[in-house]
Amino acid sequence: MSRINLVDPVSATGPSAELLGEIRSAFGVAPNMFRAVASSPAALASMWGSFGALGKGRLGAKLGEQIAVAVADRNDCHYCLAAHTALGRKAGATAEEMTAAQHGKSSDPKTAAALTFAQKLVEARGQVSDADVRTLRDAGFDDEDVVEIIAHVALNLFTNYINVALAVPVDFPGVKLVREAA
């Protein structure tokens, strides 16, 4: 059970109502995470705006979703792992690719570099080294890409913290955390 009321999209008012309408148009429903965040119109606008901006970024949806599951697994976020695994599959990733991403792995060296960096960023709380950034550059990422990878990690930290701290009920097909399986 959620530790905060989930805003009903039908009875919502003001800015949250408008944003939940956009979210329902995009997903067909208003997922529980957005309903929880809708208690704060400012937070909902920030989150939804970030998803929209990064969705139009250079990294592409598939890599964005792979980063999301890598971060979700590190933060024990069942909600985000389930949601982003489903969204990753929709973006063209295989089930195997999404499972590998939980481990920070990929058969594609460029993707693997991004996932390794994303996990290091989470584990080191941002304290990465010159060598870590150089590894991204060596894999073919430029400055814009590096910043975008960090932005994906930051957005997913926000969503992980919302879902874990508020015990938001998962409304996507469940996926087992790697840390639980070990």
N, C-alpha and C positions, 0 to 999 in steps of 0.2 A: 504494500500500500504506500502510496506517495506521501511524503512528509509535508507536502504543500498541495493546496487545491489545484486541480487541473481545470483551467478555464474552459468552459463550454463554448465552443465556437459559435453556436447558435444564439446564445444569450450574451455573448461578449459585446462590449461597447467601446467606443472611442478608437484610438490608434490600434489597439490589440485586435479589435474586430476586423479592421481593414487588413491587417497583416495576416491574421488567421485565415481570412478569405483567400488571400494570395497563396498561402501555404496549402490550403485545401485544393485550390485549382491546380497546383503543381503535383500534389501527391494523390489526389482523389479523396483524401481524408486529412484531418489535422492530427499528425502523430503526437503522442503523449508528451514528448520532450518539448515541442513547441507550445503545447497547452500549459505546461508547467512554467515555461519562461514567460508566457503571456501575462503573468501576474505583474510583470514590469514591462510596460510598452517600450521603454528605452532599451532594455536588454534584448527584447524580442527583435526590435529594429536593428540592433547591432548584429545579432546572430544571423538573422535572415539576410541582411545586407552583405555580410561577410560570405555566406554561402553563395549568394548571387555573384558577387565580385570574383571569388575564386573559381566559381564554375565557368567563368568566361576567361580564365587565365590560360597561360601557355602550357601548363603541365598536363592538362587534360583530365577528364573525369576518372578514367581508370586509375591513373597514378594517384590522384587525390584520394580515391577510396582505399587504395592500398596503404597509403600513409595513414589514413584514418583508422584502419584495423590494427596497424602496427602500434599506434598510439593507444588505442582502446585496450589492447591486450596488456600493455605496460601499466595501464591505470586500472586494470580490473573492471572495466566498464562494460557490463553485459549488454546494456542498451545500445551503445555505440557500435559494439562489435556486431550485433545482430543487424542493426540498421545499415551500416556501411558494407557489410558482407552482401546484403541484398542489393544495395545500390551499386556495388562493384560488379556484381553479376550482370545487372542491367546495363552497366557501362562497358561490358564486353570481357570482363575477367572470368576465368574459369574458377570452379570451386577450389581446384588445386592452387591456383595463383593466389587466391584470397587466403587460403590456409597458410601458404608459404609466407605471405606478407605479415601475418601475425608473428612469425618468427623473425621478421626483418629480412627475409630471403626472397630471391627471385632468380629465375634462370636468365633473365636479361640483366647484364652487368650494370647498365645505367639505372634501371629501376632498383636493383640491389643497393647501389650506392646511395640513392635517395632514402631508401628504407633504413639502412644502417645509420645514416646521418639523423633521420627523424628520431629513431630510438635513442641514439646518443644524446640528442638535444633534450629529450624528456628525462633520461636517467641522470644527466649532468646538470639539469635545470638551467640549460642555456650555456653552460661553461664549456663550449667546444674549443678545439685548438685550431691553429692555422692549418695543421695537417688534415684535420677533419674537413675543413672547407676546401682545401687543395684536392682532396680525394673526390669531392663533387665536381670540381673543375676538370680534373683528369678524366672523369666519366662523361664529360660533355655538357655540363651545366654551366651557364653564365651567371652573372650577378643577378639578373632578373629572376632566373630560376631558383637561385639560392634563397633569395628573399621570399619567393612564393612558397618554397618548401617550408620555411620557417613559419609563414603565415598559416599554412595548412595545419602545422603542428599546434600553433597557438589557438586556432579556432577549435581544434579537436580537444585541446586541454579544457577550454571553456565548456564544451558540450559534455565531456567526460565528468567534469566537476559538478555540473548541474545534475546529471543523471545519477551519479553515485551519491552525492551529498543529499539529494532530495528523494532518493529511492524511487525514481520514476519507473512505473511499470513498463516492461518491454512489450511493445505491440508490433514487433517484427518477428519472423521465424528465428528461434533461438540458435545460437552458435556457442560451442564450448570454448572457453578461454584456454589458451595454450598453458598458462600457468596452472590452471586446475588439472589439466590432462597430465602434467608432468608428475 
